[in-house]
Amino acid sequence: MEESKLKPFALQIAGWGLLHGDFFDFHEVAERLAVSAEVAREAVIYLRSLRYVETQAESRSCKREVGKRSSKRVFIKVLAIHPEPPVLSHPLKLNVLRSKLARLSKAMPSPRGAR
């Protein structure tokens, strides 16, 4: 996953959520951390996509918001924050694998010659 400008804020939300210990939604994040609802919504969505932040989600029926079709809202709970995996240089490994595969394919006999 590419680095996002939302990552520091999402990790701040994860830390707060872990200390909070209960389910929350982006409205509560916006209120507690004094940010706009739009920024809080995007950060919570990004937080749910982080593989090293373990979350649990549930939907609840709430009062329907103006302009929204559904009365359900998603609440998340942060269960654990694991160490961030190290960034690996995948392109380098892929190039090594491709060159090995090319050498093997040149050394192997052609399937057309076997007929």
N, C-alpha and C positions, 0 to 999 in steps of 0.2 A: 504494500500500500504506500502510495507516495505521501510525503510529508505535507501536512496541512497547517494553515494558519490557525485552525481551530484546536489543534492538538494541545497546546499549553492550557487553554481554557477548559477543554474536555477533561484533562488530567486533574485540574483544580476541582472540577465538578465531581470527578471520581473520588478524590480525597475527601471532599465534603460529604458525599453520599455514603462513603464507608463509615465515617464518623457518625453520620445521621442514623444509620442503621435501619432505616425503614424505606418503604417505597416512596418515590417522589416523581413528579412530572416536570415538564419544562416551565410551567407556570410558577411552581414553587422555587425553582432555580432562579428564575428571573426576579422574583420577589426577594429571596434571601441574598443573592449576590449582586443585586442592584444593576441588572443589565436589561436590555430590551427583550421582549418575548421572542422576537425573531432570532436574535443571536443565541438565546438560551435553547430554542428549538433546534437550531442547526448544530450546536455543540452537543446536545444530548443525542441526536441522531448519530453524530460522528463518534461519540463515546460508545454507543452500542456496537459500532463496527470495529472497535479496537479488540484484537484477539487476546491481548494480555490483560484486559480488564474483564473480569468475570461478572456478568450481570444476569439478573432474572427479571423478566417482564411480565406484566399482566395488564389486561384492559379492564377498565371500570366504566360503568354508566355514570355520567355526570350531567349537569345541566347543559343543554345544547347552547353552544356559542353562536353568536350572530355571524352569519355567513358560512357556517359549517354544516355539512350534511348529516354527520353522525353525532350522536350524543356520547359516544365512547371515547375515552382518552387512554393513552398508554402510560403506565407508571412503571418505573424501573427501580431496582434495588441493586446496589453494588455489593457483590459478595466477596470479591478479592481483587487485589491489584498485584499481578505478577511482575517480575522484572521484565523490562522490555528486551526482546530478543536482539542479539547483535545483528547489525546490518552486514549481510554477506555480499560478496562480489559475485553475483550470479552470472553476469556476462562473461567473466573470465572463465568460470567453470564450464559454461556452455561452449565457448570456443575450444577449450581443451577436449571436450567430449566430441565435438564435431570433427576435429582434426584426427582423433583416434578412430572414429567411425569411417572417415574417408580413407585412412590407411588400411583398415580392415577390408573395406569394400574393394580396394584395388588388389589386395592380396588374394581374395577369394576368386575361384573360377567363375566365369560367366555362366548363368543358367542356360543361355542359348546354346553354348557349346556342348552341353550334356545331352542334347536331343539326338 
